[in-house]
């Protein structure tokens, strides 16, 4: 991808920056910079109203076709939007999983009826989504899912009945729907026999239990399906094609929004640089070298993301995308450690319970999970070795 933007793109950047400047004020000024690492469930109602506000003005899903609430934005415009959103301090998107994962997956694999039913409410901020992939025994090894579903007659025709458990389900306690990878062909193992179902969460047979984290937040949840139901037509792709569709979802996860993530990282890095200047740690040559190293690696991350985005419109993980998760997760974990070293004794201070952590303390604690969720670093190394480098597969058991 050309690292330079055209004059037309820069005009678009001015339009986006102006809109954020004018709208992240007044009723929405307090949500700026909220909803980041360790802060995902804070000011959720206010941030959801911001999501609806963006939807009313056509800024929620700019990459989508206009008929579904988007702007048909080019790839470069998507990059600019993501960067300017983070630069303006835009809050963590309550609709992120719908906008960046469920929506693009339905666009790529869904039927016309599914697109008409599900995409407009996502773009409007009226329906929120969660992701039902990981299970207690199928976290990084997604192909080991045990949640199962089968078709039977319901009150309104054929329905999928779902039994099983999902875990680490981000913001499920606020979501209206969940896209669930489940085994629909009895006796199958691994990638075969999986289906990708769209399941309403407000029903009998769904039990959502938030998991309190050491940050004090409860972004993650356990979700139990005990006879939960969804219409037969709420399968994305054909039954049995769930693995292919799920890999498409993961490919969309590493799209233009990664540039916004990196701008958030930049904001965190610049904040700690200012703290180092104030408390004198900037005079320590070792600290200065670590700050410079963090800055250089962040620039490398951006360059690789732009390279990765040249294949972003395909619903598959390109080799360039396989290194992204382990790279940013390790970088962010190391940045959290740098935060604490620069804060010094202040990093260990907190008021009595319930402890009120400052933003950087939350980043440090939450970044412990970065190298675990969405595929551990160990699993990421296996993926790179086997899929990108073509090395022999690691031996796997029969379960």
C-alpha positions as CSV (number, residue, x, y, z in Angstrom):
1,X,0.0,0.0,0.0
2,X,1.2,3.5,-0.8
3,X,2.1,5.1,2.5
4,X,1.2,8.6,1.2
5,X,-2.4,9.9,1.0
6,X,-3.9,11.7,-2.0
7,X,-5.1,15.4,-1.8
8,X,-8.7,14.0,-1.8
9,X,-7.8,11.8,1.2
10,X,-6.4,14.7,3.1
11,X,-9.6,16.6,2.4
12,X,-11.5,13.7,3.8
13,X,-9.1,13.8,6.8
14,X,-10.0,17.4,7.4
15,X,-13.7,16.6,7.2
16,X,-13.4,13.8,9.7
17,X,-11.2,15.7,12.1
18,X,-13.6,18.7,12.0
19,X,-16.6,16.5,12.7
20,X,-15.0,14.9,15.7
21,X,-13.8,18.3,17.1
22,X,-17.3,19.6,16.9
23,X,-19.1,16.5,18.2
24,X,-16.8,15.2,20.9
25,X,-17.8,18.2,23.0
26,X,-20.9,19.3,24.9
27,X,-22.9,16.2,25.9
28,X,-20.1,13.9,24.7
29,X,-17.0,15.6,26.0
30,X,-16.9,13.4,29.1
31,X,-16.6,10.2,27.0
32,X,-13.4,11.2,25.3
33,X,-10.6,8.7,26.0
34,X,-12.9,6.4,28.0
35,X,-13.5,2.7,27.3
36,X,-9.8,1.8,26.8
37,X,-7.7,-1.0,28.3
38,X,-9.2,-2.0,31.6
39,X,-12.0,0.6,31.2
40,X,-14.2,-1.2,28.7
41,X,-17.4,-1.2,30.7
42,X,-17.1,2.4,32.2
43,X,-19.6,5.0,31.0
44,X,-21.2,2.4,28.8
45,X,-24.6,4.1,28.5
46,X,-23.0,7.4,27.5
47,X,-20.7,5.7,25.0
48,X,-23.7,3.8,23.5
49,X,-25.5,7.0,22.9
50,X,-22.3,8.3,21.2
51,X,-22.5,5.2,19.0
52,X,-26.1,6.1,18.0
53,X,-25.0,9.7,17.4
54,X,-22.4,8.5,15.0
55,X,-24.9,6.3,13.3
56,X,-27.4,9.1,12.8
57,X,-24.7,11.1,11.0
58,X,-23.4,8.2,8.9
59,X,-20.0,7.8,10.6
60,X,-20.6,4.4,12.4
61,X,-19.7,2.0,9.6
62,X,-18.0,4.0,6.8
63,X,-16.6,1.0,5.0
64,X,-20.1,-0.5,4.4
65,X,-22.3,0.1,1.4
66,X,-24.6,3.1,1.7
67,X,-27.7,1.0,1.5
68,X,-26.8,-0.5,4.9
69,X,-25.8,2.7,6.6
70,X,-22.2,3.1,5.4
71,X,-20.4,5.5,3.1
72,X,-18.6,3.1,0.7
73,X,-15.4,4.5,2.1
74,X,-12.1,3.6,0.3
75,X,-9.4,1.7,2.2
76,X,-7.3,4.8,2.7
77,X,-10.4,6.7,4.0
78,X,-11.0,3.9,6.5
79,X,-7.4,4.2,7.7
80,X,-7.8,8.0,8.0
81,X,-11.0,7.6,9.9
82,X,-9.5,5.1,12.4
83,X,-6.5,7.3,13.0
84,X,-8.5,10.5,13.4
85,X,-10.9,8.8,15.8
86,X,-8.1,7.8,18.1
87,X,-6.4,11.2,17.7
88,X,-9.5,13.0,18.8
89,X,-9.9,10.8,21.9
90,X,-12.9,8.9,20.6
91,X,-14.2,6.5,23.2
92,X,-14.0,2.7,23.0
93,X,-16.7,1.7,20.5
94,X,-19.6,-0.1,22.2
95,X,-20.5,-1.4,18.8
96,X,-17.0,-2.6,17.9
97,X,-17.8,-6.3,17.6
98,X,-20.8,-5.6,15.4
99,X,-19.1,-2.9,13.2
100,X,-15.8,-4.6,12.8
101,X,-16.6,-8.3,13.0
102,X,-20.2,-9.4,12.7
103,X,-21.2,-6.8,10.1
104,X,-18.3,-7.5,7.7
105,X,-18.8,-11.2,8.1
106,X,-22.5,-11.0,7.2
107,X,-21.6,-8.8,4.2
108,X,-19.1,-11.4,3.0
109,X,-20.9,-14.6,3.7
110,X,-24.5,-13.7,4.6
111,X,-27.7,-13.8,2.5
112,X,-29.5,-10.7,1.3
113,X,-32.2,-11.3,4.0
114,X,-29.5,-11.4,6.7
115,X,-27.9,-8.2,5.4
116,X,-31.2,-6.4,5.5
117,X,-32.1,-7.7,8.9
118,X,-28.8,-7.3,10.8
119,X,-26.7,-4.6,9.2
120,X,-28.9,-1.4,9.6
121,X,-29.4,-1.9,13.4
122,X,-25.6,-2.3,13.8
123,X,-24.9,0.9,11.8
124,X,-27.5,2.7,13.8
125,X,-26.1,1.6,17.2
126,X,-29.4,0.0,18.1
127,X,-28.1,-3.6,18.4
128,X,-24.8,-4.6,20.0
129,X,-23.0,-7.9,19.4
130,X,-20.6,-10.3,21.2
131,X,-18.4,-13.0,20.0
132,X,-19.0,-16.7,21.0
133,X,-15.8,-18.4,20.0
134,X,-13.7,-19.4,23.0
135,X,-14.7,-22.2,25.4
136,X,-13.1,-23.5,28.6
137,X,-11.3,-26.3,26.6
138,X,-11.2,-24.5,23.3
139,X,-9.6,-21.1,23.8
140,X,-6.6,-20.7,21.4
141,X,-7.5,-24.0,19.9
142,X,-10.8,-22.9,18.4
143,X,-11.3,-26.1,16.4
144,X,-11.9,-28.0,19.7
145,X,-15.3,-26.4,20.4
146,X,-17.8,-28.6,22.2
147,X,-20.8,-26.3,22.1
148,X,-23.4,-28.1,19.9
149,X,-26.5,-27.3,18.0
150,X,-29.2,-29.2,16.1
151,X,-32.3,-28.4,14.1
152,X,-35.8,-29.1,15.4
153,X,-39.3,-27.8,15.0
154,X,-40.2,-24.6,16.9
155,X,-43.2,-22.4,17.2
156,X,-42.2,-20.5,14.0
157,X,-40.7,-23.3,12.0
158,X,-37.3,-24.9,12.1
159,X,-34.9,-23.6,14.8
160,X,-31.4,-24.3,16.0
161,X,-31.2,-25.5,19.6
162,X,-27.9,-24.7,21.3
163,X,-26.2,-26.4,24.2
164,X,-22.8,-25.5,25.6
165,X,-20.6,-22.8,27.1
166,X,-18.6,-19.9,25.8
167,X,-16.1,-17.9,27.9
168,X,-14.1,-14.6,27.7
169,X,-17.1,-13.2,25.9
170,X,-16.4,-9.5,25.8
171,X,-19.3,-7.2,26.8
172,X,-21.9,-10.0,26.4
173,X,-23.8,-8.5,29.4
174,X,-24.6,-5.5,27.2
175,X,-25.1,-7.3,23.9
176,X,-28.3,-8.1,22.0
177,X,-26.8,-10.8,19.8
178,X,-23.9,-13.2,19.7
179,X,-22.2,-14.9,16.7
180,X,-21.5,-18.4,17.9
181,X,-19.3,-21.1,16.4
182,X,-20.9,-24.4,17.3
183,X,-20.7,-28.1,16.3
184,X,-23.7,-29.0,14.2
185,X,-22.6,-32.4,12.8
186,X,-22.5,-35.1,15.5
187,X,-19.3,-37.1,15.6
188,X,-17.1,-34.6,13.8
189,X,-13.8,-33.3,15.1
190,X,-11.5,-30.3,14.4
191,X,-12.5,-27.9,11.6
192,X,-15.3,-30.1,10.2
193,X,-18.9,-30.0,11.2
194,X,-18.9,-26.5,12.6
195,X,-21.5,-23.8,11.9
196,X,-21.7,-20.1,12.5
197,X,-24.9,-19.1,14.1
198,X,-26.4,-15.7,15.0
199,X,-28.1,-16.1,18.4
200,X,-30.3,-13.6,20.3
201,X,-29.2,-13.3,24.0
202,X,-32.4,-12.0,25.6
203,X,-34.1,-15.3,25.9
204,X,-34.6,-18.2,28.2
205,X,-31.8,-20.7,27.9
206,X,-29.0,-18.0,27.9
207,X,-27.2,-17.3,31.2
208,X,-24.5,-14.6,31.2
209,X,-22.1,-14.3,34.1
210,X,-19.6,-11.5,34.2
211,X,-16.0,-12.3,35.2
212,X,-14.5,-9.7,37.5
213,X,-10.9,-8.9,36.5
214,X,-8.0,-7.6,38.6
215,X,-8.7,-4.1,37.1
216,X,-12.0,-4.1,38.9
217,X,-13.8,-4.2,35.6
218,X,-15.9,-7.1,34.2
219,X,-15.5,-6.9,30.5
220,X,-15.4,-10.7,30.0
221,X,-18.2,-13.1,30.6
222,X,-19.2,-16.7,30.7
223,X,-22.2,-17.5,28.6
224,X,-24.1,-20.7,29.1
225,X,-26.5,-22.0,26.4
226,X,-29.1,-24.4,27.8
227,X,-31.7,-25.0,25.1
228,X,-31.2,-21.5,23.6
229,X,-32.8,-21.1,20.2
230,X,-32.4,-19.2,17.0
231,X,-34.2,-19.4,13.7
232,X,-32.9,-21.9,11.1
233,X,-32.1,-19.1,8.7
234,X,-29.7,-17.5,11.2
235,X,-26.7,-19.5,10.0
236,X,-24.1,-17.6,8.1
237,X,-22.8,-19.6,5.2
238,X,-23.9,-23.2,4.8
239,X,-24.2,-25.5,7.8
240,X,-20.8,-27.1,8.2
241,X,-18.9,-24.1,6.8
242,X,-18.4,-22.5,10.2
243,X,-14.6,-22.8,10.2
244,X,-14.3,-20.9,6.9
245,X,-16.7,-18.2,8.1
246,X,-14.9,-17.9,11.5
247,X,-11.5,-17.4,9.7
248,X,-13.2,-14.7,7.7
249,X,-14.2,-13.0,10.9
250,X,-10.6,-13.1,12.2
251,X,-9.4,-11.6,9.0
252,X,-11.7,-8.7,9.3
253,X,-10.5,-8.2,12.9
254,X,-7.2,-7.2,11.5
255,X,-8.6,-4.6,9.2
256,X,-8.4,-0.8,9.2
257,X,-9.4,-0.5,12.9
258,X,-5.9,-1.7,13.7
259,X,-4.6,1.7,12.8
260,X,-7.0,3.2,15.4
261,X,-5.7,0.8,17.9
262,X,-2.2,2.0,17.2
263,X,-3.2,5.6,17.7
264,X,-4.5,4.6,21.1
265,X,-1.2,3.0,21.8
266,X,0.5,6.2,20.7
267,X,-1.6,8.3,23.1
268,X,-0.6,6.0,25.9
269,X,3.1,6.2,24.9
270,X,3.0,10.0,24.7
271,X,1.3,10.2,28.1
272,X,4.1,8.3,29.8
273,X,6.7,10.4,28.0
274,X,5.2,13.5,29.6
275,X,5.2,11.8,33.0
276,X,8.8,10.8,32.6
277,X,9.6,14.5,31.8
278,X,7.8,15.7,35.0
279,X,9.2,13.2,37.4
280,X,12.8,13.2,36.0
281,X,12.9,9.6,34.8
282,X,13.5,11.0,31.3
283,X,17.1,11.7,32.4
284,X,17.7,7.9,32.9
285,X,19.5,6.7,29.7
286,X,18.0,3.2,30.1
287,X,14.5,4.7,30.3
288,X,15.1,6.9,27.3
289,X,16.3,3.9,25.3
290,X,13.2,1.9,26.2
291,X,11.0,4.8,25.2
292,X,12.8,5.2,21.9
293,X,12.5,1.4,21.3
294,X,8.8,1.5,22.0
295,X,8.3,4.4,19.6
296,X,10.3,2.7,16.8
297,X,8.4,-0.6,17.2
298,X,5.1,1.3,17.1
299,X,6.2,2.8,13.7
300,X,7.0,-0.7,12.5
301,X,3.6,-1.9,13.6
302,X,1.9,0.8,11.6
303,X,4.0,0.0,8.5
304,X,3.1,-3.7,8.7
305,X,-0.6,-2.9,9.2
306,X,-0.6,-0.8,6.0
307,X,1.0,-3.8,4.2
308,X,-1.5,-6.1,5.8
309,X,-4.4,-4.0,4.6
310,X,-3.5,-4.4,1.0
311,X,-5.3,-7.8,1.3
312,X,-7.8,-6.7,3.9
313,X,-10.9,-7.0,1.6
314,X,-10.4,-10.8,1.3
315,X,-12.2,-12.8,3.9
316,X,-9.1,-14.8,4.8
317,X,-5.9,-14.3,6.9
318,X,-3.0,-13.3,4.7
319,X,0.5,-14.2,5.7
320,X,1.1,-10.5,6.5
321,X,-1.7,-10.6,9.1
322,X,-0.4,-13.7,10.9
323,X,2.3,-11.8,12.8
324,X,0.1,-8.9,13.9
325,X,-1.5,-10.4,17.0
326,X,1.8,-11.6,18.7
327,X,3.5,-8.3,17.7
328,X,1.1,-5.8,19.1
329,X,0.3,-8.0,22.2
330,X,3.9,-8.3,23.2
331,X,4.6,-4.7,22.5
332,X,1.7,-3.5,24.6
333,X,2.5,-5.9,27.5
334,X,6.1,-4.4,27.5
335,X,4.7,-0.9,27.4
336,X,2.6,-1.6,30.5
337,X,5.8,-2.7,32.3
338,X,7.5,0.5,31.1
339,X,4.6,2.5,32.5
340,X,5.2,1.0,36.0
341,X,8.9,1.6,35.9
342,X,8.5,5.2,35.0
343,X,5.7,5.8,37.6
344,X,7.9,4.2,40.2
345,X,6.5,4.1,43.8
346,X,3.3,5.8,42.5
347,X,2.5,2.7,40.5
348,X,2.0,0.7,43.7
349,X,-0.3,3.2,45.4
350,X,-4.1,3.0,45.5
351,X,-6.9,4.0,47.8
352,X,-8.6,1.5,50.0
353,X,-11.0,-1.0,48.5
354,X,-12.7,-0.7,46.1
355,X,-9.4,0.4,44.6
356,X,-9.5,3.3,42.3
357,X,-6.8,2.6,39.7
358,X,-5.5,5.4,37.5
359,X,-5.5,4.9,33.7
360,X,-1.9,3.7,33.4
361,X,-2.3,1.1,36.3
362,X,-5.4,-0.2,34.4
363,X,-3.3,-0.5,31.2
364,X,-0.6,-2.4,33.0
365,X,-2.9,-4.9,34.6
366,X,-5.1,-5.4,31.5
367,X,-2.0,-5.8,29.2
368,X,-1.2,-8.9,31.2
369,X,-4.0,-10.5,29.2
370,X,-3.0,-9.2,25.8
371,X,-0.7,-12.1,25.1
372,X,-3.3,-14.6,26.2
373,X,-6.7,-13.7,24.8
374,X,-7.5,-14.1,21.1
375,X,-4.8,-16.8,20.9
376,X,-1.8,-17.0,23.2
377,X,1.6,-16.1,22.0
378,X,2.5,-19.8,22.0
379,X,-0.4,-20.5,19.7
380,X,0.4,-17.5,17.5
381,X,4.0,-18.9,17.0
382,X,2.5,-22.3,15.9
383,X,0.2,-20.5,13.4
384,X,3.1,-18.5,12.0
385,X,5.3,-21.6,11.7
386,X,2.6,-23.9,10.1
387,X,0.5,-21.5,8.0
388,X,3.1,-18.9,7.0
389,X,6.3,-20.8,6.9
390,X,5.0,-24.2,6.0
391,X,6.8,-26.1,8.8
392,X,5.5,-29.5,9.9
393,X,2.4,-29.3,12.1
394,X,2.8,-29.8,15.8
395,X,1.5,-33.3,16.9
396,X,-2.1,-33.1,18.1
397,X,-4.2,-35.6,20.1
398,X,-7.4,-37.2,18.9
399,X,-9.7,-35.2,21.3
